[in-house]
Amino acid sequence: MVTVDPCPVVKNPKLWWPNGYGEHPTYELNLQAVVGQKVSQRQQVLFGVRQITCEMHERNGHYGRRILINGQKVFARGGYIQPDMMLDWTPKRIDQEVRYYAAANLNLIYFEDIANPPDFFFDACDRCGVMVGQCFYGCSWMQSGSKYPGDVPLVIRCSRDILKRYRNHPSLVMYMASNEGFTREEVYRPWRQSVIELDGSRFWVPSNGMPNTTPEKVQPWFREDMPTGMTDLGGNSYGWEEPSEYYRRVREVPNWMFMVEVGSASLPPLSSLSKFIPNLGQAPQGPSFPLDAVWAHHGANKYYEPYDAAVRRVYGQPRSVGDYVWQGHLAWIFHKPSRLLVKNPQGSPDFTEDPVLTA
């Protein structure tokens, strides 16, 4: 039997605040399991002290969620971070990316693709004041009628382990069952009960693909958690837009009170492009120069088209790949949307001069 003294362990704690709202202090908790007179196990845990509450704003039958940290309304700005194919993560890389993210004045990041990101990701978000929305079941593979998962009890046990593993992190503010799609009842109900039982200090949403209107439009097992007040359903854009368009949508499109997923393409620095695009800048001159098939494979797809068109319309046809990257960064800096879908932010451009690429 293990007993815990319920008395407060921290007197007059310094509160943890999101980026832009205050400091992000954490405390160290050292735990020991003593059997007889010997220490059999030690555990060091970092934690922060803060309170999460929410308000639901209603406008013409639509709802927008307001996140409050320590009673202060927070303007949530951010997007997603997603692992690359090879899971090439190190503490140094994640620390740099999260610091860049915070330096861009962003304060909320969603994690979608795997349910158990490395602990050093949460550590970095704790240090930088970046709030995290944690997704458990990806997008659409556990929907009603699906044969997945094959072992529901195993999924629930793993979900409970994940809740216990990360709940000490002050940066973790919300849980999502699925980012998109609608989790089947046999998974969602025990997941929801586990969140309430093992945490209860954070809010949760069934999916970011929920309508932000009335509950009767979704399956019965989601209705007690409706409205979610945040969605990426309808009216979002993954192409380049004039800044005025985003302000118009906020004023006129009801589900833009808390639009979860929207954004534009962007370009990494020239030094990064040269590492994964062979023969960079050697495509034949023409309307699509310097893009080629390899560049298309790495993301110059239909989502990229509006961004590419804007770069050429605003700054003219590039003479070199160096021109194109420079113009693309200008288009990003001066025309970026107010809410941003960020995937693996790489930080500030380091414009490198190369006589071949800039000639």
C-alpha positions as CSV (number, residue, x, y, z in Angstrom):
1,M,0.0,0.0,0.0
2,V,1.3,3.4,-1.0
3,T,0.1,6.5,0.9
4,V,0.6,10.1,-0.1
5,D,0.4,13.1,2.2
6,P,-2.3,15.3,0.6
7,C,-0.8,18.5,2.0
8,P,0.5,21.0,-0.6
9,V,4.1,20.3,-1.6
10,V,4.7,23.8,-3.0
11,K,3.9,27.0,-1.1
12,N,3.2,30.1,-3.1
13,P,4.3,28.6,-6.4
14,K,5.3,30.6,-9.4
15,L,2.7,30.0,-12.0
16,W,3.5,28.6,-15.5
17,W,2.2,30.9,-18.3
18,P,2.0,30.4,-22.1
19,N,4.4,32.2,-24.4
20,G,3.7,35.9,-24.4
21,Y,1.8,35.9,-21.1
22,G,4.5,35.4,-18.5
23,E,7.3,33.1,-17.4
24,H,7.3,29.3,-17.6
25,P,8.8,28.1,-14.3
26,T,8.9,24.4,-13.5
27,Y,9.7,22.5,-10.4
28,E,11.5,19.3,-9.7
29,L,10.0,16.4,-7.8
30,N,12.2,13.6,-6.6
31,L,10.5,10.4,-5.8
32,Q,11.9,7.3,-4.1
33,A,10.4,3.9,-3.5
34,V,11.9,2.4,-0.3
35,V,11.6,-1.3,0.4
36,G,12.8,-2.1,3.9
37,Q,15.6,0.4,4.3
38,K,16.8,0.3,0.7
39,V,15.8,2.5,-2.2
40,S,14.5,0.3,-4.9
41,Q,13.5,3.0,-7.4
42,R,14.1,6.7,-8.1
43,Q,12.2,9.0,-10.3
44,Q,12.8,12.7,-11.1
45,V,9.8,14.5,-12.5
46,L,9.5,18.1,-13.7
47,F,6.1,19.8,-13.4
48,G,4.6,23.2,-13.5
49,V,1.7,24.9,-11.7
50,R,-1.1,26.4,-13.7
51,Q,-4.9,26.2,-14.1
52,I,-6.7,25.5,-17.4
53,T,-10.3,26.6,-17.9
54,C,-12.5,27.3,-20.9
55,E,-15.4,29.4,-22.0
56,M,-17.7,28.8,-24.9
57,H,-18.6,31.9,-26.9
58,E,-21.9,31.6,-28.8
59,R,-22.7,33.6,-32.0
60,N,-25.7,32.9,-34.2
61,G,-25.8,29.3,-33.2
62,H,-22.1,28.7,-33.6
63,Y,-19.6,28.3,-30.9
64,G,-16.0,29.3,-30.3
65,R,-13.8,28.0,-27.5
66,R,-11.9,30.4,-25.3
67,I,-8.9,29.0,-23.5
68,L,-8.0,30.5,-20.1
69,I,-4.7,29.9,-18.3
70,N,-4.7,31.0,-14.7
71,G,-7.9,32.8,-15.4
72,Q,-6.4,34.8,-18.3
73,K,-7.8,34.5,-21.8
74,V,-5.1,33.4,-24.2
75,F,-5.1,34.1,-27.9
76,A,-4.1,30.8,-29.3
77,R,-1.7,31.0,-32.2
78,G,0.0,28.1,-33.9
79,G,-0.4,24.9,-35.8
80,Y,1.0,21.4,-36.1
81,I,4.4,19.8,-35.7
82,Q,4.8,16.4,-37.4
83,P,7.6,13.9,-37.5
84,D,9.5,13.3,-40.6
85,M,9.4,9.8,-42.2
86,M,12.5,8.5,-40.5
87,L,11.6,9.9,-37.0
88,D,15.0,11.7,-37.1
89,W,14.5,13.5,-33.8
90,T,17.1,14.5,-31.3
91,P,16.7,16.7,-28.1
92,K,18.9,19.3,-29.8
93,R,16.7,19.5,-33.0
94,I,13.4,19.6,-31.1
95,D,14.8,22.2,-28.7
96,Q,15.8,24.4,-31.6
97,E,12.5,23.9,-33.5
98,V,10.3,24.7,-30.4
99,R,12.5,27.8,-29.6
100,Y,12.1,29.0,-33.2
101,Y,8.3,28.4,-32.9
102,A,8.1,30.4,-29.7
103,A,10.3,33.2,-31.2
104,A,7.8,33.5,-34.0
105,N,5.3,34.5,-31.2
106,L,3.3,31.2,-31.5
107,N,2.0,29.6,-28.3
108,L,0.0,26.5,-29.3
109,I,1.1,23.4,-31.1
110,Y,-0.8,20.2,-32.0
111,F,0.8,16.8,-32.3
112,E,-1.2,14.4,-34.6
113,D,0.7,11.5,-36.1
114,I,1.9,9.4,-33.2
115,A,0.4,9.3,-29.7
116,N,3.7,9.1,-27.8
117,P,6.1,11.8,-28.9
118,P,9.5,11.8,-27.1
119,D,9.5,13.2,-23.6
120,F,12.1,15.9,-24.7
121,F,9.4,17.4,-27.0
122,F,7.2,18.1,-24.0
123,D,10.2,19.3,-22.0
124,A,11.0,21.8,-24.7
125,C,7.4,23.1,-24.8
126,D,7.4,23.4,-21.0
127,R,10.6,25.6,-21.2
128,C,9.3,27.8,-24.0
129,G,5.7,28.2,-22.9
130,V,4.2,26.4,-25.9
131,M,0.9,24.8,-25.2
132,V,0.3,21.3,-26.6
133,G,-2.8,19.7,-28.0
134,Q,-2.2,15.9,-27.8
135,C,-3.9,13.6,-30.4
136,F,-4.3,9.9,-29.6
137,Y,-5.6,8.2,-32.6
138,G,-4.4,10.1,-35.7
139,C,-7.1,10.8,-38.3
140,S,-9.6,8.3,-39.7
141,W,-8.4,4.8,-39.1
142,M,-10.6,4.0,-36.0
143,Q,-13.9,5.2,-37.4
144,S,-17.2,3.3,-36.9
145,G,-17.3,0.3,-39.2
146,S,-13.6,0.0,-39.4
147,K,-11.8,-3.2,-38.4
148,Y,-9.2,-1.2,-36.5
149,P,-8.1,-1.5,-33.9
150,G,-7.9,-5.2,-33.8
151,D,-7.3,-5.3,-30.1
152,V,-9.5,-2.6,-28.4
153,P,-8.5,-3.5,-24.8
154,L,-4.8,-3.1,-25.7
155,V,-5.4,0.3,-27.2
156,I,-7.2,1.4,-24.0
157,R,-4.4,0.2,-21.8
158,C,-1.8,2.0,-24.0
159,S,-4.0,5.2,-23.9
160,R,-4.0,5.1,-20.1
161,D,-0.2,4.7,-20.0
162,I,0.2,7.7,-22.3
163,L,-2.1,9.8,-20.0
164,K,0.0,8.9,-17.0
165,R,3.3,9.4,-18.9
166,Y,2.7,13.0,-19.9
167,R,0.3,14.5,-17.4
168,N,3.0,16.2,-15.3
169,H,3.8,18.6,-18.2
170,P,2.3,22.1,-17.8
171,S,2.5,22.7,-21.5
172,L,0.0,19.9,-22.2
173,V,-3.4,21.7,-22.1
174,M,-5.8,19.6,-24.2
175,Y,-6.5,16.1,-25.5
176,M,-8.0,15.0,-28.9
177,A,-9.3,11.5,-29.5
178,S,-8.8,12.0,-33.2
179,N,-7.5,15.0,-35.2
180,E,-10.0,14.2,-38.0
181,G,-12.6,11.6,-38.4
182,F,-14.8,10.1,-35.7
183,T,-13.5,7.5,-33.3
184,R,-15.6,4.4,-32.9
185,E,-17.7,4.1,-29.8
186,E,-15.8,1.1,-28.4
187,V,-12.7,3.2,-28.3
188,Y,-14.0,6.7,-27.6
189,R,-16.1,6.0,-24.5
190,P,-13.3,4.2,-22.5
191,W,-10.8,6.8,-23.7
192,R,-13.0,9.6,-22.4
193,Q,-13.5,7.9,-19.1
194,S,-9.7,7.4,-18.8
195,V,-9.1,11.1,-19.4
196,I,-11.6,12.0,-16.6
197,E,-10.3,9.4,-14.2
198,L,-6.5,9.9,-14.7
199,D,-6.4,13.6,-15.3
200,G,-9.5,15.9,-15.2
201,S,-7.4,19.1,-15.2
202,R,-7.4,19.5,-19.0
203,F,-10.1,19.8,-21.6
204,W,-10.7,17.3,-24.4
205,V,-12.4,17.2,-27.7
206,P,-13.6,14.2,-29.7
207,S,-12.1,15.5,-33.0
208,N,-11.1,18.7,-34.7
209,G,-13.4,17.6,-37.5
210,M,-16.5,18.2,-35.5
211,P,-19.1,20.9,-36.5
212,N,-19.2,23.7,-34.1
213,T,-23.0,23.9,-34.1
214,T,-25.6,21.7,-32.4
215,P,-24.8,18.2,-30.9
216,E,-27.5,16.3,-32.9
217,K,-25.4,16.4,-36.0
218,V,-22.9,13.9,-34.6
219,Q,-23.0,10.3,-33.4
220,P,-24.7,9.8,-30.0
221,W,-21.5,9.0,-28.1
222,F,-20.0,12.4,-28.9
223,R,-23.0,14.5,-28.0
224,E,-22.2,15.1,-24.3
225,D,-18.9,16.7,-25.4
226,M,-20.5,19.0,-27.9
227,P,-20.0,21.7,-29.0
228,T,-16.2,21.5,-29.2
229,G,-15.9,25.2,-30.1
230,M,-12.9,24.5,-32.3
231,T,-12.8,22.9,-35.7
232,D,-11.1,22.6,-39.1
233,L,-14.4,21.7,-40.8
234,G,-15.2,23.9,-43.8
235,G,-13.8,27.3,-44.8
236,N,-10.2,26.5,-44.2
237,S,-7.5,27.1,-46.7
238,Y,-4.1,25.5,-47.4
239,G,-3.1,27.9,-50.1
240,W,-1.6,31.4,-50.1
241,E,-4.2,34.1,-49.4
242,E,-4.1,37.9,-49.2
243,P,-4.0,38.9,-45.5
244,S,-7.3,40.7,-45.8
245,E,-9.0,37.4,-46.7
246,Y,-8.2,36.0,-43.2
247,Y,-9.7,39.0,-41.5
248,R,-12.8,38.6,-43.7
249,R,-13.2,35.0,-42.7
250,V,-12.9,35.8,-39.0
251,R,-15.6,38.4,-39.3
252,E,-18.0,36.5,-41.6
253,V,-17.4,32.7,-41.4
254,P,-18.8,31.3,-38.1
255,N,-16.4,28.4,-37.6
256,W,-13.4,30.7,-37.8
257,M,-13.9,31.7,-34.1
258,F,-11.4,28.9,-33.4
259,M,-10.1,27.5,-36.7
260,V,-7.7,24.7,-35.9
261,E,-6.1,24.0,-39.2
262,V,-5.3,26.6,-41.9
263,G,-2.2,28.0,-43.5
264,S,0.1,28.3,-46.5
265,A,3.1,26.7,-48.0
266,S,6.5,28.2,-47.4
267,L,10.1,27.7,-48.4
268,P,13.1,26.4,-46.3
269,P,16.4,28.2,-46.6
270,L,18.5,27.7,-49.7
271,S,21.1,25.8,-47.8
272,S,18.5,23.2,-46.8
273,L,17.0,22.9,-50.3
274,S,20.4,22.1,-51.7
275,K,20.6,19.1,-49.4
276,F,17.6,17.2,-50.7
277,I,17.0,18.5,-54.2
278,P,19.8,17.3,-56.6
279,N,20.7,19.7,-59.4
280,L,19.0,22.6,-57.7
281,G,18.6,25.5,-59.9
282,Q,19.3,23.6,-63.1
283,A,15.7,23.2,-64.3
284,P,15.2,24.8,-67.7
285,Q,14.0,28.4,-67.8
286,G,10.2,28.7,-68.2
287,P,7.0,29.6,-66.3
288,S,7.7,27.1,-63.5
289,F,11.4,27.7,-63.1
290,P,13.1,26.7,-60.8
291,L,10.6,24.0,-59.9
292,D,11.1,20.5,-61.2
293,A,9.8,17.0,-60.6
294,V,12.0,16.4,-57.6
295,W,10.8,19.7,-56.0
296,A,7.2,18.5,-56.7
297,H,8.0,15.2,-54.9
298,H,9.1,17.2,-51.8
299,G,6.0,19.3,-51.6
300,A,5.5,21.6,-54.6
301,N,2.0,20.2,-55.1
302,K,-1.5,21.6,-55.4
303,Y,-1.3,23.2,-51.9
304,Y,1.9,25.0,-53.1
305,E,0.4,26.4,-56.3
306,P,-1.2,29.5,-54.8
307,Y,2.0,30.4,-52.9
308,D,4.1,29.9,-56.0
309,A,1.7,32.1,-58.1
310,A,1.8,34.8,-55.4
311,V,5.6,34.9,-55.4
312,R,5.7,35.4,-59.1
313,R,2.8,37.8,-59.2
314,V,4.2,40.0,-56.5
315,Y,7.9,39.9,-57.1
316,G,8.2,38.8,-60.8
317,Q,9.7,35.8,-62.6
318,P,12.9,34.7,-60.7
319,R,16.2,34.7,-62.6
320,S,17.8,32.1,-60.4
321,V,16.8,29.7,-57.6
322,G,18.4,32.2,-55.2
323,D,16.0,34.9,-56.4
324,Y,13.1,32.5,-56.0
325,V,13.9,31.5,-52.4
326,W,14.5,35.2,-51.5
327,Q,11.2,36.2,-53.0
328,G,9.4,33.3,-51.4
329,H,10.7,34.4,-48.0
330,L,9.5,38.0,-48.6
331,A,6.1,36.7,-49.6
332,W,6.0,34.6,-46.4
333,I,7.2,37.4,-44.1
334,F,4.9,40.2,-45.4
335,H,1.9,38.2,-46.4
336,K,1.7,35.4,-43.8
337,P,-1.7,34.5,-42.4
338,S,-2.7,35.4,-38.9
339,R,-3.4,31.7,-38.0
340,L,-0.8,29.4,-39.3
341,L,-0.5,25.7,-40.0
342,V,3.1,24.9,-39.2
343,K,4.7,21.6,-40.0
344,N,8.3,21.1,-38.8
345,P,9.2,24.7,-38.5
346,Q,12.8,25.2,-39.5
347,G,13.6,28.7,-38.1
348,S,14.9,31.8,-39.7
349,P,16.3,31.6,-43.2
350,D,20.1,31.6,-43.6
351,F,20.5,33.0,-47.0
352,T,23.6,31.5,-48.5
353,E,25.4,33.0,-51.5
354,D,26.5,30.6,-54.2
355,P,27.7,31.8,-57.6
356,V,25.8,29.0,-59.3
357,L,22.5,29.4,-57.5
358,T,22.5,33.2,-57.5
359,A,23.9,34.0,-60.9
